[in-house]
Amino acid sequence: MANIHHHVGRRDFLKRASAATALAGTPFAANLLALGAASAQPVSGYKALVCIFLNGGNDQSNTVVPMTGSAFDAYARARQSVALPASQLISLSPQGYNGPALGLNASLSSLKPLFDQGKVALLSNVGTLVTPITLAQWNAGTARVPAQLFSHSDQQGAWQTGIPDRVSASGWLGRIGDLTAGAFNPGSHVSIAISTAGNNVMQTGNSTIQYQITTAGAVRINAVYGPDRWSYVAAPLRRLMTEPRTNVLEAELTKVAGRAIGTESEVSTALASVSPLASFPDTSLGRQLQIVARMIGARNALSQKRQIFFVEARGYDTHDGLIPDHNNVLKQLGDAMAAFYQATVTLGVAQDVTAFTASDFGRGLQGNGRGSDHGWGGHHFIMGGGVLGNRVYGSFPTVALKGPEDVGQGRLMPTTSVDEYAATLARWFGVADTDLTTVLPNLGRFPTRNLGFLG
Amino acid sequence: MQMYADHHSTSEKRILRGVVIPANTSGTESLKIALDTLYNHPNVGPFIGSQLIKRLVTSNPSPAYIKRVTQAFNDNGAGVRGDMKAVIRAILLDPEARDAAKITDPLWGKLREPLLRYANFLRAFNASSISGAYRIHELENTLTSIGQNPLRAPSVFNWFRPDYSPPGDLVTRGLVAPEFQITHETTTTGYANFMANAAEQQNTWFRDHEYAKWGPVTEHLAVDYSAEMALSNDPNALLDRLNLLLMSGQMSASTRKAILDAVSATPADANQGQLRVAFAVYLIMISPEFIVQK
């Protein structure tokens, strides 16, 4: 019989962020609002952070590859049938980098000019860490490491909460929002944290509650406005959806509906004032970054001098079909990111918008015949006019089995922590130095709070 | 599933609880030992029990309730472990589940996930198609539909985590509300707009020409309002019936008043009474009292 399901667009609309490690009794549900007031540093300028979450665990080994000599040979030997041929790599010439020559997967060709122009930087071998560790500690079983390494849901949670050794109901973007929304967005009716990809723990703060927007903008609950015959329904509908309830689940539902109805008109009006932007790829990620760009364009109408966005790309769990599938999602990533950068130029905010990638984990270097399996450390891109790009940050790992960072099957022991990555972004965004440990409570365990990619 | 011996490692394996699968054990036998070990782990009863209670009865069951269900899992009364009939009986007939006072307990209940709400609607009004084949379309679209489709979850982790709690009051109280992970501005709007169409068009709007690509009209589901339309001149009788069909008779006076006002204001003869029924059904379907099952 005919296929019952209509496939087109399935993934496009499934924006459920995963990994909300939201358990009760978060240990630091302290009153961050008060701290937020203390950290207020009124600044006239605008800034935005855009997290591009690569759901499934990006295969870093086929994203950036040592492309010459014995380094390439070691890569090819470890990967076997899932190694990229050197002909599918684009040579990078990062400043101040002395390691083996690096090639960018040609599927990311749209990012190459931006890398060369210094608008894109690479952060290598970053991942979840409780504290810095050595391979000797790992091998001896004495290393303190995040719970449930190599597990999608748990490691998404660890990346997004920024607290891999404890249960946390909030994420680091949410806590950045707690500290900045009051100071920078007074009077705004829309949350500083805006998601196109469903509820995620990364943007969940102690006071910050994320606002969900669709790729078509804010959508109206039609019957609330009572067109035609719906006029009989409009008032009771609004009342039922939003009036206070004693049951706590019903009360939560009315709060969500109240936000949906209350912000729709304001957001729609603000978006209507934004001039059309250059075209974006017609992909899920392209559409998500397009509405992000439009919300940036609407920042003044929304009374927002700070915005924190979360978008999500799917298809990164490449156990199978690695070469074609990964190349496909990387092409979508590079094309959408490049279009987004151009849109920020058009909007005159290229210096003020920093986009960055994150993922569940990296993947093992060792091929499984058709793909690669769950790993740990991985490489990530940071893009924006304020980025000191054309550079490689962190320590580029040895791409070989049984190398100095290999904890087995070519899984990388991270040499830079998510904490350091997040702190660098938080500081640029306007979080006071003294408040960085409120955002990232384990930060003091690591060597730096500024990796330098934002100056 | 099939066993491929040449893909099976014959070396010794150490698994949970000190169980050792000896070297040279066949793949089939190894799998049986592993599954039996998992099945007999003492955590399985409370894990399965609490998950099923959350899906069927309430998001935050008491430890005593979970314990009673665990006991039924561990022993059905005749010494059998894992008798699921006994487990489900224990869940649904537990004193906590049967206590009428829980209806007004502010911490009781569970959010019906969107697919269950839609299924409640289809079942309440005897949805059927001409051919007997039931075609559904892109229900997972969060923008234009309910954001969930059977067998179409975005990942192996399904639609939401069992421990999700939305920020704010619920997390502060230490309560979980898993279905809230897929409840936000977008899905709330998508559901409200979808149900407006479904209620008014009796789920038949898919028959419009623009949906022809989705297969023959004979496979499209339609709900039957004939019994309700017969009551359209008597809004109180109509609401009594809908309260029974959709809300287990739990509709509060305040919700009833809001719906009654809308139904009474709607001309009784509009579409031979169909519009009154459609509006009453719609307002129930979006009311928090319906969406939260108690």
Interface residues (C-beta under 8 A of the other chain):
Chain A: M1 A2 I4 H5 H6 G9 R10 R11 F13 L14 K15 R16 S18 A19 A20 T21 A22 L23 A24 G25 T26 A29 N55 H152 S153 A169 S170 G174 G198 N199 T204 G205 N206 T208 I209 Q210 Y211 Q212 I213 T214 T215 A216 A218 V219 R220 I221 N222 A223 V224 R229 W230 Y232 V233 A235 P236 L237 R239 L240 M241 E243 R245 T246 N247 V248 L249 E250 A251 E252 L253 T254 K255 V256 A257 R259 A260 T263 E264 R314
Chain B: S59 T104 P106 L107 W108 G109 K110 L111 A133 R135 I136 H137 E138 E140 N141 T142 L143 G147 N149 R152 P154 S155 F157 W159 F160 R161 D163 Y164 S165 P166 P167 G168 D169 L170 V171 T172 R173 G174 L175 V176 A177 F180 Q181 I182 T183 H184 E185 T186 T187 T188 T189 G190 A192 N193 A196 K213 W214 G215 S254 T255 A258 I259 D261 A262 A265 T266 A270 L275 F279 Y282 L283 I286 S287 P288 E289 I291 V292 K294
